[in-house]
Amino acid sequence: MIYRFRIILDTEEDVFRDIEIEQDTTLEQFHNVITQSFGFDGTEMASFYVSDEQWNQGEEISLFDMSEGGSSVRLMNETTLSDVAHKDSTRLIYVYDFLSMWTFMVELAEIAEYESGREYPNIMYIHGQLPDQAPEKEFKADQLDSFDEDENQKFTDLDEYEDLGFDENWN
């Protein structure tokens, strides 16, 4: 089967690519197609994230294993498109270059049959040009402006440690 995706840059202007690709393609190969179709050199770190219908970021699928210790990380070269995209789960988030945070919404638009004589992957449509810099992101942590310092003071005043219920002879 062939997956037809629309990859949309998270920016105010419309910048997207429509790509058709085989369902058994790895996410690493898909990453390479996306970077080439948008004009990146492909040398930066990247990750896909499984997403829900509201574009909430879920499980990470990384280009490289940067984890420490025994924690396992799902890798792009071990994960196929059909593992993460299907009729019931059509959305992924793709982040390229973690310093610039180029962020793309990737949506499975259609599942189609192979067309004989056509080479895959195939860039079906290109709309818009990549801006010179990645669009700025507003992160939830940036919204601490409404932080109530007086309310927090009662938790951080270490001179009042006796009120914390600390038992100095706990062991």
Secondary structure, DSSP 8 states (H G I E B T S, - for coil): -EEEEEEEESSSS--EEEEEEETT-BHHHHHHHHHHHHT--S-S-EEEEEE-TT--EEEEEESS----TT---EEGGG-BHHHH-BTTB-EEEEEE-TTTTEEEEEEEEEEE---TT--SSEEEEEES---SS------GGGGGGG--HHHHHHHH-GGGGGGGT--TT--
